[in-house]
Amino acid sequence: MELFDVYSLFDVTPVKASGCTIWDDKGKEYLDLYGGHAVISVGHCHPHYTAALKEQAERIGFYSNSVRNPLQEKLAHMLGEACGYPDYSLFLDNSGAESNENALKMASFHTGKDRIIAFRKSFHGRTSGAVAATDNPSIVSPFNAVHKVTFCNLNDAEAVESELAKGDVAGVIIEGIQGCGGINVPDDGFMKELRSLCTKYGAVLVLDEVQSGYGRTGKFFAHQWNGIKPDIITMGKGIANGFPCGGILLSPEFEAVKGRLGTTFGGNYLAMACAIAVLEIIEKESLIDNALNVGNYLKENIPVKSCVSDIRGRGLMLGIEFNCSVAPIRKALLYDKHIFTGVAGNNMIRLLAPLTLTKEQAGAFINALDEVI
Ligand SMILES: Cc1ncc(COP(=O)(O)O)c(C=O)c1O
């Protein structure tokens, strides 16, 4: 049997990793500024994380959500305190897309309405509702396209209000910082206005923090830079450092109805052990502050040559925009300098390093980039 060939692959085979370092099958060492697409939060194979996973696997790996699981309660308590939402409740699932799917479903249950407002250049995942709210027609099948979704331009509060005023909108979904769409940071004033508009028209404000959350931008969630509180926050990626896990935080406004949400694997023991270890490491090693400090260092020191048109983002969620295609630059970084980076569109290098990145490692990237551009 062959693999279903949907991924464009780099010719690298990682076999071992530690912190921000990866080794391939030939023993070559790489610096990871991509974090497996913003997933590696506390560094690869952190000893506290691997010990927690191993210990849990030896104790009990899985049972269903029909029995008490104290690890879920422990995570909910720790997460509430760590992220500043102790009065919200947590529903655990398996991925970012599933989290957004559940959030949109809850917005619709809660309001009895069925239309969603999303934003141009958004990415919310590949499941039915999440992909319908994603501004990329090439990945939306006719089956997905039947969802009622209206796209507005980011930062256009007037357009959002004119849609909300029609009275049929269940919710508005927006990324804390747009990731795949090109590291677009929404205006502070717009985010505040969006919050009041959703309240005014009774629509649920869903903040997709799948990529921008979990400390990546220098606050636990990116929207906390705007001083607003969404009704639902969605999470994934860094929550369990690579063990599949996702979740949503719901404000106290939402009623929990038995059976309304559910999943087989969500909240399983292994994912919980990983997610708890991640929060412990984030706190013990002050990784949110580190993300901000090292992110600022990168931003200030990335070489501003004539081919660089913009550098934007927050903390360790950064985009370097070029006025040319970045494909050759990324290739040179990977094959000549042995540095993993991400991309957004054709012209942007996207940096989503583990939150443990040091200034020294950031410096190595800066020097390498300087040499290849
Ligand atoms: C903002 C955002 N939302 C949702 C998703 C989907 O997450 P997953 O791939 O875990 O389903 C992603 C993935 O890149 C994302 O960046």
Ligand as a Chemical Component Dictionary entry (heavy atoms), coordinates in Angstrom:
data_LIG
# 
_chem_comp.id                   LIG 
_chem_comp.type                 NON-POLYMER 
_chem_comp.pdbx_formal_charge   0 
_chem_comp.three_letter_code    LIG 
# 
loop_
_chem_comp_atom.comp_id 
_chem_comp_atom.atom_id 
_chem_comp_atom.alt_atom_id 
_chem_comp_atom.type_symbol 
_chem_comp_atom.charge 
_chem_comp_atom.model_Cartn_x 
_chem_comp_atom.model_Cartn_y 
_chem_comp_atom.model_Cartn_z 
_chem_comp_atom.pdbx_ordinal 
LIG C1 C1 C 0 -5.496 28.901 13.583 1  
LIG C2 C2 C 0 -5.688 27.435 13.346 2  
LIG N1 N1 N 0 -6.867 26.873 13.626 3  
LIG C3 C3 C 0 -7.087 25.553 13.440 4  
LIG C4 C4 C 0 -6.100 24.737 12.934 5  
LIG C5 C5 C 0 -6.380 23.268 12.712 6  
LIG O1 O1 O 0 -5.715 22.520 13.652 7  
LIG P1 P1 P 0 -5.535 20.929 13.406 8  
LIG O2 O2 O 0 -4.612 20.782 12.242 9  
LIG O3 O3 O 0 -4.975 20.432 14.701 10 
LIG O4 O4 O 0 -6.885 20.376 13.133 11 
LIG C6 C6 C 0 -4.853 25.282 12.618 12 
LIG C7 C7 C 0 -3.773 24.449 12.034 13 
LIG O5 O5 O 0 -2.838 24.895 11.453 14 
LIG C8 C8 C 0 -4.642 26.672 12.813 15 
LIG O6 O6 O 0 -3.473 27.245 12.516 16 
# 
loop_
_chem_comp_bond.comp_id 
_chem_comp_bond.atom_id_1 
_chem_comp_bond.atom_id_2 
_chem_comp_bond.value_order 
_chem_comp_bond.pdbx_ordinal 
LIG C1 C2 SING 1  
LIG C2 N1 SING 2  
LIG C2 C8 DOUB 3  
LIG N1 C3 DOUB 4  
LIG C3 C4 SING 5  
LIG C4 C5 SING 6  
LIG C4 C6 DOUB 7  
LIG C5 O1 SING 8  
LIG O1 P1 SING 9  
LIG P1 O2 DOUB 10 
LIG P1 O3 SING 11 
LIG P1 O4 SING 12 
LIG C6 C7 SING 13 
LIG C6 C8 SING 14 
LIG C7 O5 DOUB 15 
LIG C8 O6 SING 16 
# 
